Amino acid sequence: MTVESRQSIVWEYAPAPEATDHLRLAERYGLFIDGAFCEPAEPRYEPTINPAKEEPIAEIAWAGPRDVERAIEVARAAQPRWAALPARERGKYLFRIARLIQERSRELAVCETLDGGKPLRESRDVDIPLAAAHFFHYAGWADKLRYGVNAREVAPLGVVGQIVPWNFPLLMAAWKLAPALACGNTAILKPAETTPLTALLLAEICQEAELPDGVVSILPGDGAVGAALVRSPGLDKIAFTGSTAVGRDIQTALAGRGVELTLELGGKSANIVFEDAALDQAVEGIVNGIFFNQGHVCCAGSRLLIQESVMDEVIAKLWARMGRLRIGDPLDKNTDVGAINSAEQLERIETLVAAGEEEGAVRRSVSCDLPERGYWFAPTLFTDVSPAHRIAVEEIFGPVVSVLSFRTQAEAIEKANNSKYGLAAGIWTDKGAKAFEVANALRAGVVWQNTYNHFDPTAAFGGYKESGFGREGGPAGLRPYLRVVR
Ligand code: NDP
């Protein structure tokens, strides 16, 4: 086992913590059903924890099977009225929600950072603006649905259940709710156990927007709530983002029931650096690809493929750049890498990193002063990785990148495609023709050229193989929420 660590550079920045006093959180949140917050049928409240401090933030109601049943009944009753509204009226509600997200963006950003541990810079500049942008985008589609599906006549599916993970809580809720509502469906959203808060603020926003009762219900709780939702009769579709294991379980549970399904699952995406790339730019892309949101990103560039001729140079630049990352208080506006989302996720990362060391890869971790409380993992780089190592195969979902080398374009393509996943990829090259050739040969839903983790509501996102099926974003994101009538 070889482990190299190095002290991160100590930058003399004054702390720049974001204020939290503008955030108006309740001590307790109920379930959101039929346009109102309510008690669960069997009272159960659990704290949601700030992972940077291991301190509770608020008490959250957990839904039980009877609440799931009630939410479905309410959504079923509301659906025909919602679908019968003139499409432009539905669009107006989505515009209102988008505007309210913008108005409350500072509050939502702080809340997302407190609840999930991500740096404020990311929740403020990425998560919240993109969530608003998704509502704006699909608001515009509401009265143009047929143009999104080859001018066919379409109808909504009905009632949809939507289960989202903890890595981009509000953004994933927006990815799911905005197209579903634009198409005339009603929705029941199950946020992740560790990050329910912004979904509950979104419930308040639905109230402020005067969204008709029952069009959106929000049912926090653990995996059992998601499992109950999936198994309940009365749903027309399930949309899920999360782990491949749970995705597989959902697909099995729905088999033969005539319920539509889209799955956006894990990934082990290749970020490919060719020798003709602008290497400093590529290093920034590698850092953004794997350390953005602590690597809790389904499309993270967690397999870094570097052409052998520039391997030493890229690793030297990357390792130097990693030493300049600022790790710590997610609410500090200078922080680059925040807290790991939960103790369970930290344990998963540590287990896989230990496996990497045991299997003989060379580990380099930035050593830096980490806060005493909270869940933290220093940015880590593995070299001398073989394609069979667990760290080259399994999704780590943390700030850990595994480096592999290649000599030729054909080898790069073969190695990049050598994965059970197929969610995303990055290509770094100065040659446009090469980028197109490689992109066409990659089995990945999204391929970025000379950039990484670049999201846009107008672009489709989704995977191949065990990364799932169905697309979210852009006109392609309408199709999974519509039935073609003619
Ligand atoms: P899960 O797949 O367990 O969680 C995703 C969502 O599904 C959460 O809302 C979760 O609820 C819910 N859920 C859990 N079990 C079930 C079930 N049986 N039926 C229906 N819904 C269910 O991801 P984890 O949070 O456990 O993370 C585990 C691993 O999954 C990570 O280490 C990472 O590798 C991967 N992952 C991938 C994501 C992606 O975007 N591709 C996102 C998140 C995780 P609850 O939170 O209450 O458990």
Boltz pocket constraint, residues with backbone or C-beta under 6 A from the ligand:
constraints:
  - pocket:
      binder: B
      contacts: [[A, 163], [A, 164], [A, 165], [A, 166], [A, 167], [A, 190], [A, 191], [A, 192], [A, 193], [A, 194], [A, 221], [A, 222], [A, 223], [A, 224], [A, 225], [A, 226], [A, 227], [A, 228], [A, 230], [A, 241], [A, 242], [A, 243], [A, 244], [A, 246], [A, 247], [A, 249], [A, 250], [A, 264], [A, 265], [A, 266], [A, 267], [A, 297], [A, 298], [A, 345], [A, 348], [A, 395], [A, 396], [A, 397]]
      max_distance: 6.0
